[in-house]
């Protein structure tokens, strides 16, 4: 029942987002929360509501773990070790075909819960909060709300809707909820088209770019709270998913300066690659980490055992994680163009000598699993720009080649990409994406946006873009509550 009503409940006005399990008990004001009448009365309370949006985003059912893991395990580079449906065995099998499947229901519910918190925050700021904190800070907060909402809608599209390339966005997308829902009886809303949802996402990110601060107060906040360059970076991802390569180039050029390495942003947060990729996964607040989600050992402020990335991707033979997914020996590990000396292979892949199996070791903190899940890194912006330049130039674009080599040579100085044709360059960029973002949840996005067949792995057959299961069904909870909703 909790998942059924997550996205239609009253705003849970406390930073830890406590939820009831009984629909009828959601109307009374919880003892541990502030009412929506007073929740925007002081600057401190407004700040708490802003923080609550991030808290919902980093829930283990969403960006705190499962969404990122699902993006990996739908692809071909991981092998399931446990057949545990709770930790995505059906997702790995490419068969979460039931509308009542836990993965289908829980991710949908948490994403729309996050969206509803954003909508309620925007409504509350219009009603009272903006007057309390002043115009400038209000604009900053609203930029954060719209960025989190945009990221949530974008993430839902990658699993529950057809790729933009299928009909230029004309296929059914998502119910586009833009005002807060405080109780039952407000759920009926037809699906907007994929294109309409992307239009709203970009509108939200444009607003965020204009209204977010150039920089936040500390390096930690620059990583864990949105600023202007966060919005710009996410727009490069969104435009890439739409195959709008001109849009990618326009946005990326705002924060990728130079024709040759080292590339960096020159305004706002000065994003740049770290000398070693390993630093990114031990020191979370570097300028390469454009947006990551902070975790602490406090109960409720980390994803929990069966949600955490460290638990999915064990790095040692000890009790660090549950070893849910090993690396596929026939996947990216077998690619001869991933050099043996590459730091991403030598330092971020762990060999369990006892079993002979290899695991991703990007996430290294044992229980209670406080690694910061990465949402977007500067290396992604570089490769987004490289791909857009490569796809819009019929010859080998010099800057695109320099960008992909900046990412590759950072981890393997001896493995320089040499491309003589446009297809060679595009293939090198796509290979670099698979290596660089292994374990970061981007593989599914890359397959879907290009409408490529999801490759076979282990006992799982390949699935092409026309087959059932290429996208997920709609949650049965949404279908039961929303009389205007249609299934995939």
C-alpha positions in Angstrom: 0.0 0.0 0.0 2.9 2.4 0.8 4.1 2.4 -2.8 0.6 2.8 -4.2 0.1 6.1 -2.5 3.6 7.5 -2.4 3.0 10.0 -5.2 -0.4 11.2 -3.9 0.2 11.7 -0.3 0.5 15.0 1.6 3.8 16.7 1.8 5.8 14.9 4.5 7.4 18.1 6.0 10.5 16.7 7.6 13.9 16.2 6.2 13.9 12.4 6.7 10.6 11.9 4.8 8.8 9.5 7.2 5.8 7.8 5.5 2.7 6.0 6.7 1.6 2.6 5.4 -2.1 3.3 5.7 -3.8 5.5 3.2 -6.4 6.6 5.7 -3.8 7.8 8.2 -2.2 10.2 5.7 -4.7 12.9 6.2 -4.0 13.7 9.9 -0.8 15.7 10.6 2.0 13.3 11.6 3.4 14.0 15.1 6.9 14.3 13.7 6.2 16.7 10.9 5.4 20.4 10.4 2.0 21.1 8.8 1.9 22.6 5.3 0.3 25.7 6.9 3.6 26.5 8.7 6.3 24.6 6.8 7.3 27.8 4.9 7.1 30.2 7.8 10.8 30.5 8.4 14.0 30.4 6.3 15.1 27.3 8.3 11.9 25.5 7.4 12.1 26.4 3.8 15.7 25.0 3.7 14.4 21.8 5.2 11.9 21.4 2.5 14.6 22.0 -0.1 16.7 19.3 1.5 13.8 16.9 1.5 13.7 16.8 -2.3 17.3 15.6 -2.4 16.5 13.1 0.4 13.8 11.6 -1.8 16.0 11.5 -4.9 18.7 9.6 -3.0 16.4 7.0 -1.7 17.7 3.4 -2.3 14.8 2.7 -4.7 15.9 5.6 -6.9 19.3 7.3 -7.4 20.6 6.0 -4.1 21.0 2.6 -5.6 18.5 0.8 -7.7 18.0 3.2 -10.6 21.8 3.2 -11.2 22.1 -0.5 -10.8 19.2 -1.2 -13.2 20.9 0.9 -15.8 23.9 -1.3 -15.6 22.4 -4.8 -15.3 20.0 -4.4 -18.2 23.1 -4.2 -20.4 25.6 -6.9 -21.2 28.5 -6.3 -18.9 27.2 -7.9 -15.7 26.3 -11.4 -14.7 23.7 -12.1 -12.0 25.1 -14.3 -9.2 22.1 -14.7 -6.8 18.8 -15.1 -8.8 17.4 -12.7 -6.2 14.3 -10.9 -7.6 14.6 -8.3 -4.8 17.9 -7.2 -6.2 17.0 -7.1 -9.8 17.3 -10.6 -11.2 14.2 -10.0 -13.3 15.7 -6.7 -14.5 18.9 -8.5 -15.5 16.8 -11.2 -17.2 15.0 -8.4 -19.2 11.6 -9.7 -18.1 10.1 -7.5 -15.5 6.9 -7.7 -17.6 4.3 -7.7 -14.9 2.8 -4.3 -13.8 3.0 -5.5 -10.2 6.7 -6.4 -10.3 8.6 -4.9 -7.4 11.1 -3.2 -9.6 8.4 -1.7 -11.8 6.3 -0.5 -8.9 8.9 0.7 -6.5 11.0 2.8 -8.9 7.9 4.4 -10.4 6.5 5.2 -7.0 9.8 6.7 -5.6 10.3 8.8 -8.7 6.8 10.2 -8.7 7.1 10.8 -4.9 10.2 12.8 -5.6 8.4 14.7 -8.3 5.5 15.4 -6.0 7.8 16.8 -3.3 9.2 19.2 -6.0 5.8 20.2 -7.1 4.6 20.8 -3.5 7.8 22.8 -2.8 7.2 25.0 -5.9 3.6 25.5 -4.8 4.6 26.4 -1.2 7.2 28.9 -2.4 4.6 30.6 -4.5 2.1 30.7 -1.6 4.5 31.8 1.2 8.1 30.7 1.0 9.4 33.3 -1.6 8.3 36.1 0.6 10.0 34.5 3.6 13.4 34.0 2.0 13.5 36.8 -0.5 13.6 36.8 -4.3 17.2 35.8 -4.8 17.3 32.8 -2.5 13.8 31.8 -3.7 15.0 31.7 -7.3 17.9 29.5 -6.2 15.6 27.1 -4.3 13.1 26.9 -7.2 16.0 26.2 -9.6 16.9 23.2 -7.4 13.3 22.0 -7.3 13.0 22.1 -11.1 16.3 20.4 -11.6 15.4 17.5 -9.3 12.0 17.3 -11.0 13.6 17.3 -14.5 16.1 14.6 -13.5 13.3 12.4 -12.1 11.2 12.7 -15.3 14.2 12.0 -17.5 15.0 8.9 -15.5 11.5 7.6 -15.8 11.5 8.0 -19.5 14.6 5.8 -19.9 12.6 2.7 -18.6 8.9 3.3 -19.0 8.6 5.0 -22.4 9.8 4.5 -26.0 13.1 6.2 -27.0 12.7 9.7 -28.4 14.2 8.3 -31.7 11.1 6.1 -32.1 8.7 8.5 -33.9 10.6 11.7 -32.9 9.0 11.7 -29.5 5.5 11.0 -30.6 5.0 7.9 -28.6 3.2 7.8 -25.2 5.4 9.2 -22.4 4.4 9.9 -18.8 1.7 11.7 -16.8 3.2 15.2 -16.6 2.3 16.2 -13.1 3.4 19.8 -12.4 1.3 20.7 -9.4 1.5 19.1 -6.0 -0.9 16.4 -4.9 -1.9 16.5 -1.2 -4.6 13.8 -1.0 -6.5 11.2 -2.9 -8.8 12.0 -5.8 -6.2 14.0 -7.8 -4.5 11.2 -9.7 -6.3 11.1 -13.1 -4.0 12.4 -15.8 -3.4 11.1 -19.3 0.1 10.4 -20.6 1.8 13.3 -22.4 4.0 12.4 -25.4 7.6 11.6 -25.0 8.4 14.9 -26.8 6.2 16.9 -24.4 7.9 15.4 -21.4 11.3 16.2 -22.8 10.1 19.7 -23.5 9.2 20.1 -19.9 12.5 18.6 -18.7 14.4 21.1 -20.8 12.2 24.0 -19.7 12.9 23.1 -16.0 16.7 22.8 -16.7 16.7 26.1 -18.6 15.1 27.8 -15.6 17.6 26.0 -13.3 20.5 27.3 -15.3 19.3 30.9 -15.1 18.4 30.8 -11.4 20.8 28.5 -9.6 23.9 30.0 -8.0 27.1 30.0 -10.0 28.8 28.3 -7.1 27.7 27.0 -3.7 29.4 27.8 -0.4 31.7 24.7 -0.2 33.2 22.1 -2.4 30.9 19.5 -0.7 27.8 21.6 -1.6 29.0 22.1 -5.1 28.8 18.3 -5.5 25.7 17.6 -3.5 23.5 20.6 -4.2 22.7 21.9 -7.7 24.4 25.0 -9.2 24.3 26.5 -12.7 26.8 24.1 -14.2 24.8 21.1 -12.9 21.9 22.2 -15.0 24.1 22.7 -18.1 25.7 19.3 -17.7 22.4 17.5 -17.3 21.1 19.2 -20.5 24.0 17.6 -22.4 22.7 14.2 -21.3 19.1 15.1 -22.2 19.9 16.4 -25.6 22.0 13.4 -26.3 19.0 11.1 -25.5 17.0 13.1 -28.0 19.7 12.8 -30.6 19.7 16.6 -30.7 23.5 16.8 -31.2 23.4 20.6 -31.9 21.8 21.0 -28.5 24.6 18.9 -26.9 27.3 21.0 -28.5 25.7 24.3 -27.5 25.3 23.3 -23.8 28.6 21.5 -23.5 30.6 24.4 -24.9 29.5 26.5 -22.0 31.5 24.4 -19.6 34.1 22.7 -21.9 36.7 25.2 -22.9 39.6 24.5 -25.1 40.4 22.7 -28.3 42.9 20.3 -26.7 43.3 18.9 -23.2 43.2 19.8 -20.5 39.5 20.8 -20.9 37.7 22.6 -18.1 34.9 25.0 -17.3 36.0 28.6 -16.8 33.0 30.1 -15.1 30.9 28.8 -12.2 32.3 25.7 -10.6 35.6 25.0 -12.5 34.9 21.4 -13.5 37.9 19.4 -14.8 39.0 15.8 -14.9 40.9 14.5 -11.9 44.5 13.3 -12.6 43.3 9.8 -11.5 39.8 8.4 -11.8 40.3 6.5 -8.6 40.2 9.8 -6.7 36.6 10.4 -7.8 35.4 7.3 -5.9 37.3 8.1 -2.7 37.1 11.9 -2.5 33.6 12.6 -3.5 33.7 16.4 -3.7 36.2 17.0 -6.5 35.4 19.3 -9.4 35.0 16.2 -11.7 31.9 15.2 -9.7 29.3 17.6 -11.0 26.5 16.0 -9.0 26.6 13.1 -6.5 24.3 12.2 -3.6 25.7 12.2 -0.1 25.3 9.3 2.3 26.0 9.1 6.0 26.0 6.4 8.6 22.9 7.8 10.2 20.0 5.4 10.1 17.8 6.3 7.1 20.5 8.4 5.5 22.0 5.6 3.4 20.5 3.3 0.8 20.5 0.1 3.0 21.9 -3.3 2.3 19.8 -4.5 -0.7 19.8 -1.1 -2.4 23.4 0.0 -2.2 25.8 0.0 -5.1 28.6 -1.5 -2.9 26.3 -4.3 -2.0 25.4 -5.0 -5.7 29.0 -4.7 -6.8 31.2 -6.3 -4.2 34.9 -5.4 -4.5 36.5 -8.0 -2.2 36.3 -11.5 -0.9 35.2 -10.3 2.5 31.7 -9.2 3.6 31.8 -5.8 1.9 28.7 -6.5 -0.3 26.4 -9.3 -1.4 28.2 -10.1 -4.7 24.9 -9.8 -6.6 26.6 -9.0 -10.0 30.0 -10.0 -11.3 31.5 -8.6 -14.4 30.7 -10.6 -17.6 33.9 -12.2 -18.8 32.5 -12.0 -22.3 31.5 -8.3 -22.0 33.6 -5.2 -21.9 36.3 -7.1 -20.0 37.0 -9.1 -23.1 37.4 -6.1 -25.4 41.0 -6.0 -26.7 40.8 -2.2 -26.9 40.5 -1.9 -23.2 44.2 -2.0 -22.3 45.6 -4.2 -19.6 47.4 -1.2 -18.0 44.3 0.9 -17.9 43.8 2.2 -14.3 40.0 1.5 -14.7 40.9 -2.2 -15.2 43.8 -2.4 -12.7 42.3 -0.4 -9.8 38.5 -0.4 -10.3 38.1 -4.1 -11.1 38.5 -6.7 -8.3 39.5 -10.3 -8.9 38.1 -12.7 -6.4 40.8 -15.3 -6.5 38.7 -18.0 -4.8 36.1 -17.9 -7.6 38.0 -16.4 -10.5 35.2 -13.9 -11.0 35.7 -10.1 -11.3 33.7 -7.3 -9.8 33.5 -3.6 -10.2 35.2 -1.9 -7.2 34.1 1.7 -7.7 32.1 1.5 -4.5 34.3 0.7 -1.6 32.6 1.5 1.7 31.3 -1.5 3.7 27.9 -1.5 5.5 26.1 0.9 6.1 27.3 1.7 2.5 28.0 5.4 2.4 29.6 5.7 -1.0 28.2 8.8 -2.8 26.2 7.5 -5.9 27.4 9.5 -8.9 24.6 11.2 -10.9 26.9 13.0 -13.5 30.6 13.5 -13.9 32.6 15.9 -16.0 34.0 13.0 -18.0 30.4 12.3 -19.2 30.1 15.9 -20.5 33.4 15.5 -22.4 32.2 12.3 -24.0 28.7 13.7 -24.7 30.3 16.6 -26.6 32.8 14.2 -28.3 29.9 12.1 -29.6 27.8 15.0 -30.7 30.8 16.5 -32.6 31.6 13.1 -34.2 28.0 12.5 -35.3 27.6 15.9 -36.9 30.9 15.9 -38.9 31.4 13.5 -41.8 35.2 13.4 -41.2 37.2 12.9 -38.0 36.5 15.9 -35.9 39.7 17.0 -34.2 38.1 18.2 -31.0 36.0 15.1 -30.6 39.2 13.0 -31.0 40.9 15.2 -28.4 38.0 14.8 -26.0 37.9 11.1 -26.1 41.6 10.9 -25.7 41.5 13.2 -22.7 39.3 10.6 -21.0 41.2 7.6 -22.2 44.7 8.9 -21.6 43.8 9.9 -18.0 43.6 6.2 -17.2 46.0 4.7 -19.8 48.5 7.1 -21.3 49.7 4.5 -23.8 46.3 3.8 -25.3 45.7 6.7 -27.6 42.7 6.6 -29.9 43.7 6.9 -33.6 40.6 7.2 -35.8 40.8 7.7 -39.6 37.0 7.7 -40.4 33.9 9.0 -38.7 32.6 5.5 -37.9 36.0 4.7 -36.3 35.7 7.7 -34.1 32.1 7.1 -33.1 32.9 3.5 -32.2 35.8 4.6 -30.1 33.7 7.1 -28.2 31.0 4.5 -27.5 33.6 2.0 -26.3 35.0 4.7 -24.0 31.6 5.3 -22.5 31.2 1.6 -21.7 34.6 1.5 -20.0 34.4 4.9 -18.2 30.9 4.5 -16.8 30.9 0.8 -16.0 28.9 0.5 -12.8 27.5 4.0 -13.0 24.2 3.2 -14.7 24.5 4.7 -18.2 24.6 1.6 -20.3 20.8 1.3 -20.6 20.5 4.9 -21.6 23.0 4.6 -24.3 21.3 1.5 -25.8 17.9 2.9 -25.6 18.6 6.4 -27.1 20.1 4.7 -30.2 17.4 2.0 -30.3 20.1 -0.6 -30.3 19.4 -4.3 -29.4 20.2 -5.1 -25.8 22.9 -7.7 -26.2 22.8 -11.3 -24.9 24.6 -12.2 -21.7 24.9 -15.4 -19.8 21.6 -17.3 -20.2 19.7 -14.2 -21.3 18.9 -13.7 -25.0 19.3 -10.5 -26.8 16.3 -8.2 -27.0 15.7 -5.9 -29.9 13.8 -2.6 -29.8 10.5 -4.1 -31.1 10.3 -6.9 -28.5 8.2 -6.9 -25.3 10.4 -6.0 -22.4 12.5 -3.4 -24.3 10.7 -0.9 -22.1 8.9 -1.6 -18.9 5.2 -1.8 -18.2 3.5 0.9 -16.2 3.1 0.3 -12.5 -0.1 -1.4 -11.6 -0.6 1.1 -8.8 -0.6 4.0 -11.3 -3.0 2.1 -13.5 -5.4 1.5 -10.6 -5.3 5.0 -9.2 -5.2 6.9 -12.5 -8.3 6.2 -14.6 -6.8 8.0 -17.6 -3.5 6.0 -17.6 -2.7 3.4 -20.3 -0.1 0.6 -20.1 2.8 0.1 -22.5 
